[in-house]
Amino acid sequence: MKKILYLIFTHIMLLTISTGLYAQGHFAPGVANIRDYTMPEPGFYGVLYNYAYTTDRLNDDNGNKISSITINPGPGEGITLNINVNVDMYALAPTFIWVSNWKFAGARYGAFISPTFSNARLRMGRDTIGGESISTEKGQFAPGDLYVQPLWLGWGGKHWDVAAGYGFYAPVGKYDVRTIDIPNYGPIKIAAADNIGLGFWTHQVQGSLSLYPWENKAMAVSNTLTYEINSEQREFNYTPGSYLTWNWGLSQYLPLTKSQNLMLEAGPAGYSQWQVSDDTGSDVRNPGVRGQAHAAGVQAGLAYVPWDFSVNFRYLNEFSTKNRFEGESYGLNIAKKF
């Protein structure tokens, strides 16, 4: 009986999380710096994004923490198990940016590419049955999906910058699907809990507006909207719904030396992300349920002007989520113009 409960608990929990019940889109709103959505001056740039996300909270449709799950893989009333979930994720995304002197519809043209590498560790446990604890842990460092933005346009003035772009996520990251046998139920197919890739393509369109109260652009008020359209997940009859994300931030440069070669950049930042259409397909586990998340935090960093070099630290805390994890993220981003 204990072995059967262990199999049921482990695989149904992995199935619940890995096939999209509490998933989200490709775009991670807590990664980029406040001013990264504005097109820079022409040239080649390299950015190294380091991103960490941690949580021990999985929320339901009302924003309440899920502390139990009722499992009923076969005939009968099923069983309710108390659970806890912990997720720790680290992602490394070296990004290569090119901004040209070309003009298109009055705008400068740019493009960039961003491969990702990530380690996502999922730990799940529950209370004991008959004095024996049931738990599982999955995690692995592996390549993630690839983001390519072939179209990036930027318009600018003394007190404003506007940027618009199109890009796509190619599902080249580690993604495995397994078939398991549940006693008294039969075979089911699950996406592996330690997957790094999501197993589907995403098309992304993005628009950004930055306003500068002063002509020297020492202060920037930034707002960015990102819209994702997802394809069907590989080996499942499941297509994630579309997501809309609003990133906001206020960035202020302050000189730390008389020459103004060394600058401090600091300011508040945050995001809101909504699922704006339903998941579709016969493998959807909870039809009609949509996720959302809201976060706020701070960014601080240093820029050394003669080197065109900057380092920024970001901290964001999700203060409200529905139908997804609720946690906090940390970022350390390094940028250099060549």
Summary of the structure (lengths in Angstrom):
residues: 338
radius of gyration: 22.0
end to end distance: 62.9
largest distance: 76.0
contacts: 1101
relative contact order: 0.20
helix: 7%
strand: 59%
